[in-house]
Amino acid sequence: MRFRSNAAQPYDDRCLSWQYDAQTVSIWTTHGRIKNVRFACSADALKILRSHRQGESDLIRRGGVLYLIATCDVPEAEQCEPDGFIGVDLGIVNIATTSTGYRAAGRGLNRHRRRQRELRRTLQAKNTKSAKRLLKKRNRREQRHATNQNPIIGKTIVTEAERTSSGIALEELKGIRQRVRLRKSQRVTFHSWAFAQLGDFIVYKARRAGVPVVFVDPAGTSQQCCECGHIERKNRVSQALFTCRSCGVVAHADRNASCNIAHRGMIVWNAGRESRASEPAA
């Protein structure tokens, strides 16, 4: 068995104790107990830590900074009966577009990724020791940037659903990388985007808020008119423009798709509710 020098160090309550009011911890080390070690966290995180922390804590070191990871067992809120559903269309140009009008533009994130790719390409071409050190230093920076953006988007969507007493309908993303066809210039961006991570954040935050979440088949949602239901490939004029060839409605393409996802979400919810009903006595 091998142990990495930067591997996580687990502590139980006998070896590490928390003082929430003072925001300090007391840690037992090989050189004795170290007291009054301060830790930093947000007010919300401190409240959760005080109320729901359970089990051991892990001390890890990342990028020269020490982090304490605590396990918190937070009970899920009671799921509400939704008045409707908010559809969420995921994409590259717009990371997330909802049927209520919220749009998280992907321009900044895509620009950041392009800069990171160009820098990696330049450093890899140099292949010097200093270039390798810089590559290692910048490792996972793009991933951390996306991980910072996704919770913000997820929280905005869940807050809107909570405010309007609605559920959330998400696209079923299994196999999306195999079934979606893209131009060569878009493939790197598409395959580096954290589709599942954003969905996981939305589901996690929705469970804590008691907001129902359903997954629907997204096939055809970008070509179907949300007003009359007509499906035709020519309806999708461009990335941003949707024009129905049947009823003539003009809409933003992602907004139209999100409305279709919302409608399918309500169908899935009603079908599931009916299937949960008890069978009549024989």
Secondary structure by P-SEA (a helix, b strand, c coil): cccccccbbbbccccccccccccbbbbbccccccccbbbbbcaaaaaaaacccccbbbbbbcccbbbbbbbbbccccccccccbbbbbbbbccccccccccccccaaaaaaaaaaaaaaaaaaaaaccaaaaaaaaaacaaaaaaaaaaaaaaaaaaaaaaaaacbbbbbcccccccccccccccaaaaaaacaaaaaaaaaaaaaaaacbbbbbcccccccccccccccccccccccccbbbbccccccccaaaaaaaaaaaaaaaaaaaaaaaacccccc
